[in-house]
Each structure stands twice: as C-alpha cells, then as structure tokens.
Amino acid sequence: MLAQQLFNAFVLGSVYALFSMGFTLTFGVLRVINLLYGFYVAAGAFLSLVAVRDIGVPLWAAGILGAFGTGIIAVACDSALLTPLRRAKAPELSSLIVTLGGVLLLNSLMLLIFGAEVRRFPVTLLSQSPISFGVLQIGEVQLVIIVIVAVLVTALFLFIERTRLGIAIRAVAENPDAAALMGVNVDAVFIGVSFLAATLIAIAGILIGLNFNAVHPYMGEPLMLRGFAVVIIGGLGDIRGALVAGLALGFIEVMTAGYLSSNFKDAAAFAAMVATLWLRPSGLFGRSVTRRA
Amino acid sequence: MPTWLDDFLWAYSSFIYGLGVNAILGLSMYAVLALGQLSLGQAAFMGLGAYTSAVLTVRFDVPFPLVLCAAMAASAFAATIIGVPTLRLTGVYLAMATIGFGEVMRILYINTDYIGGALGFSGIPEKAQGSIIFGLLAIILVGFFSATRSKLGRAFEAIREDEDAARAIGINVTAYKLAALVISAALAGLAGALNAHFSSFISPNEYGFDTAVTILSFAILGGATTPLGPVLGAFVLSALPEVLRPLHDFRLVFNGLIIVLVVIFLPKGILGFRMRRVG
C-alpha cells in the first residue's frame, strides 16, 4: 500500500516538476512571472485532444502537435504582450499584470468557445489493465508519464549545460546586456525560451489530461497554483530546485491525502510554500534571490 | 423621496449596493498598488471577511458593527501571516503567495460543511443598508485623502518613487509595505462582509482568481493618481455589463482586455503607480 502510494506520488510529482521547470526557466531568463502558463496547460491538452478525436492522428503525434502548437501560441502571446513592455523597460510587476489580464481573457474565451464540460480522450487509446510488479499496480499511462518526463528532464539539463544555445540562455539569464555585448542574439534567446518553456508546460498538460483522462478549460489552474509553490520552494529561476521541489510536492500531497485527508492536499502545497518563505526564502538550494530579483 | 426614485432604488438596490462594495474593493487594491506592490489576494481577503461575518451574524447573533470589525480583523490577520515573510522579498513573491492563498481558502470553504461547503452559505440577514455602504465608502475616501498629506502618505509616496532612496533616508520600507497590505486586506474584508449582508448568500467560487483579477482591473482602469481613480474604475466596470447587456457574457474577457490594453499602451500611464524598474 505504501509502495503503491509512493509510486503514485512519483508520477504526480514528475508532472509537477515538468510544469515547474518550464515556469522557472522563463522566470530565470525573461524575469517574468508568466501567468499565461495556466492557459498553456489547457491549450496543449485541447490541441492534442482535437488532433486525436477530430483529425484521428495517433496519440504520440497528437502530443507533439499539441506541444509545438502551444509553443507557437506562446511565442505569439509573448510578442504581443511582453515584448512591448520589455522594449519600454516597464517595471517587472507590469509584465505580471499583463499576463494576468491575458490569462483571464484567454481562459474566458476558451470557456465561451468550448464550454465548461470535461472532455475525454477515447478510452480505446489507453490500456485499462494495469501491469503488476510485485505489490505495485502500474498503469500504462503512468509508465508513459515517467518515461517522457525522465527523457525530457535529461534532455533539458544536457541542453542547458552542454549546447551553445544552452550557454547563450544561461548568459542571458545572468545578464542580458553583457550577453548582447558578447554577440548573443538576446531577442532570439527570449523567443527560444518562450517556445521551449511553453512546450514543456503543454506536455505537462497533456500528461495530466491523460492521467486523469479529463480535459477542460480551467485544468491549468490547479497546476498553476502548485507551480507557484514549487518554484518558490525550489528557488525562483532554479531549474534543479524546481525538479526536486516538484517531486517533493508530489510526495507531500499524496501523503497528506493518504494519512490526513484529501481535502487538505492543496493546503499542504501552500503550507510548504509559506514555510519556505519564512525559513528559507531563497529556496531549497538557496542561491542569490537578491541578485535575481 | 419621489416615487420614481423609490422604485428605481428598489429595483436596482443590489446593483447599486454592488457599486459601493466594488468601489471599496478598488480602494483596497489602491492601498497596495500605491506602494508598487501587487496583491492578488483581494478576493480571498474579501471572502474571508464575508465568511467570518456570515458565521458571526447567523450562528452567534453578534451585533452588526462588531461583525464588520471582526471581518476586518480576520482579513488583516491573514494578511500579516502572508505579508511578513513575503514583503522582505521582491514584489513577485507577494503576488504569487496571495494567489496561492486565494485558491487554498476556496478549497477550505468548499470542504467545510459548517459554512455550507460547495453549496454556499445562505440565509444571511440583509443588514447592509445603502446608507451604511456608501457612508463607509465616504469615510474610507476621506481617510485616503487625509492620509496623502500625513507622514504615512509621504512615506508611501517616497517608497513608490524610489524604494532604495526611501530606505536610505530612514523609512522602514518593509513595515510600511506590511501596513499597506494589512489596511488593504482589512478594507477587502469589510467589502466582503458588506457584500454578504446585502446579497444574503455567499459561495466559495465568488472569491476565486477571476474576482481577484476583476478587482485589479478596477484599480488599473481607474488609475491611481488619486483615490478617486479606483472608485471611478469600479463604477465603470461594474456598470458597463449592466448597461450593455450583450457584454454580459464577455464580462471577464472584457476585464482581461482592459488590463492588457492599459498596461501595454499606458505602461506608466494612467496607473500613476511607478513600480520599480527592472535592471
């Protein structure tokens, strides 16, 4: 029973980690708390759902379509909403406020267009019988989630640490002006990071949609709330912190639901966040909040 | 009072009371924005006030003035818990922590049967008269105007213009930020209590993220060079969907659009808040 719960926690936590890594990456590089990410979760899930149900492409292709489609939407939103503010050197809170207006606008539009009802992926796509490993019952979807998240996380770390573009991204995160003087195309890095972060978040949305087999316009909000908790616990802009904190939040939630009450599981995320703010405001691995801020 | 006016007030009373409450909410947002801070917990503070007041009135039969004070105190207390750790940090932390707070409160209300759970809390006596609502609004406005010329107002202005310079001349920036947040939360709590006592029914979903953003849009549209700005913004944004019926379904879309347009095209603009620049 405990082993099963730990496994479920791991699955949930890896989706949180994926979402939060995209979220924190954007903050680290663009210095923006982008609330549109709640919308991108739903956008990715809706795009792939439409691709599967109405166009009839296989699930893996629909996933790629959903992720890339959302990436393109994100680049469009960024150039419409955030680029003008960056040009005007507007205060950092105004970019937060503009994404706040944007997410309200897009979510309510989506609600008007698609309605509030929950949509589902065709059941035939997903194998229903779980595979048994000793005491563990592992669903096919869970297995897919773990593999996809592991591959993406590894690829992201290799990309950021080893490639030229990754070095450029870190340089821009450190200091955009200095990076520009070193010949880095800062605008291109911003676009690339928007795209990359949004695809990660869309994939998190698709995976969570598959896991619970439920897709609806407001599905991004709970993930968004947990994303806040995770990036604060992990340290704003810290990708490694987001990974660890995301997994940790999965465990905290499942344990709270299992041993206290499932009603408190959202409160648990928030309690962990407030505790972090009181005790260790710069996050788990405590790097310079002051410099980043 | 002429008959037509009497009829008008009777037919539109909840709409008119709503205007007053929204104006108070706009002012509560102004109190934090005036320091260049962003709280997205106004809806949650409002909800906390509403639920506190509803419980005290219905379950304990506490007198109304005391209920209003308790609602303000409850929200102010919650603001202190959130504000003390976050206000030492940069503005984004307060924004994120207050969003999180709002969602958690909503979930707590839904799961607490004592206050009606997801179905909401009904049967709250309609004790909030128009005179009480607009009287309090007037008092608050006078308070804001007299504060502008006080030590508090000057300190707020100094912090808004340049936080580092303010700190250098010996202003306790964090304490003033906390004061602003607590005042703002208390006002939102008051608005929530008033709202509960004229609509007689409250439910957890009234105090979600959408409401928080709507309250923000009051202040953003109205601008904040003067406390009258958010009041005007609240009046306009609350009245528009009533006047232009077709707009009603698109109310939230419209609020979102207002925020986007104002921030992009008037970045420092009618806001009058000069928030800290990046870099």
Contacts between the chains, C-beta under 8 A, distances in Angstrom:
chain1	res1	chain2	res2	distance
A	31	B	278	5.9
A	33	B	92	5.0
A	33	B	95	6.7
A	33	B	96	6.6
A	81	B	260	6.5
A	81	B	264	6.9
A	84	B	264	5.3
A	85	B	263	7.3
A	85	B	264	6.7
A	85	B	267	6.2
A	88	B	267	5.0
A	89	B	277	6.1
A	89	B	278	7.1
A	89	B	279	7.7
A	90	B	263	7.8
A	90	B	267	4.3
A	90	B	268	7.5
A	90	B	277	7.8
A	91	B	36	7.3
A	91	B	274	7.3
A	91	B	275	3.4
A	91	B	276	5.5
A	91	B	277	5.5
A	91	B	278	6.8
A	92	B	90	7.7
A	92	B	91	7.1
A	92	B	92	6.9
A	92	B	275	7.4
A	92	B	276	7.0
A	92	B	278	4.7
A	93	B	36	7.0
A	93	B	37	8.0
A	93	B	38	5.0
A	93	B	91	5.1
A	93	B	92	7.3
A	93	B	95	7.2
A	93	B	275	4.7
A	93	B	276	7.7
A	94	B	263	5.2
A	94	B	267	5.9
A	94	B	275	6.3
A	96	B	38	6.6
A	96	B	92	6.5
A	96	B	95	5.9
A	97	B	38	6.8
A	97	B	216	7.0
A	97	B	220	7.0
A	97	B	259	6.3
A	97	B	263	5.3
A	98	B	259	6.9
A	98	B	260	5.7
A	98	B	263	4.3
A	98	B	264	6.3
A	100	B	40	7.4
A	100	B	213	5.6
A	100	B	216	6.9
A	100	B	259	6.5
A	101	B	213	7.2
A	101	B	217	7.4
A	101	B	255	7.6
A	101	B	256	4.6
A	101	B	257	7.1
A	101	B	258	7.2
A	101	B	259	2.8
A	101	B	260	4.1
A	101	B	263	6.8
A	102	B	256	6.6
A	102	B	260	5.7
A	103	B	256	7.5
A	104	B	210	6.6
A	104	B	213	4.8
A	104	B	252	5.7
A	104	B	253	7.7
A	104	B	255	6.2
A	104	B	256	3.5
A	104	B	259	7.3
A	105	B	252	7.8
A	105	B	253	5.5
A	105	B	256	3.1
A	105	B	257	5.6
A	105	B	260	6.4
A	106	B	256	7.6
A	107	B	252	8.0
A	108	B	210	7.9
A	108	B	250	7.6
A	108	B	252	3.9
A	108	B	253	4.7
A	108	B	256	6.6
A	109	B	253	5.7
A	112	B	249	6.6
A	112	B	250	7.3
A	112	B	253	7.3
A	176	B	279	7.7
A	177	B	279	7.7
A	221	B	103	7.5
A	221	B	209	6.7
A	222	B	103	7.7
A	224	B	99	8.0
A	225	B	99	7.0
A	225	B	100	5.7
A	225	B	103	4.7
A	228	B	96	4.4
A	228	B	97	7.7
A	228	B	99	6.3
A	228	B	100	5.3
A	229	B	100	6.3
A	231	B	96	7.9
A	232	B	93	7.1
A	232	B	96	6.4
A	232	B	97	7.6
A	236	B	92	7.3
A	263	B	107	7.3
A	263	B	111	3.9
A	266	B	103	6.7
A	266	B	104	5.9
A	266	B	107	4.7
A	267	B	104	5.1
A	267	B	107	6.7
A	267	B	108	6.7
A	269	B	100	7.6
A	270	B	100	4.9
A	270	B	101	6.9
A	270	B	103	7.6
A	270	B	104	4.4
A	273	B	97	6.8
A	273	B	100	5.9
A	274	B	81	7.4
A	274	B	82	7.2
A	274	B	85	6.8
A	274	B	97	7.1
A	277	B	85	3.9
A	277	B	86	5.7
A	277	B	89	7.5
A	277	B	93	6.8
A	277	B	97	6.6
A	278	B	84	7.9
A	278	B	85	4.5
A	281	B	85	6.7
A	281	B	88	7.0
A	281	B	89	5.6
A	281	B	93	7.5
A	289	B	89	6.4
A	289	B	90	7.8
A	293	B	89	6.9
A	293	B	90	3.9
A	293	B	92	7.7
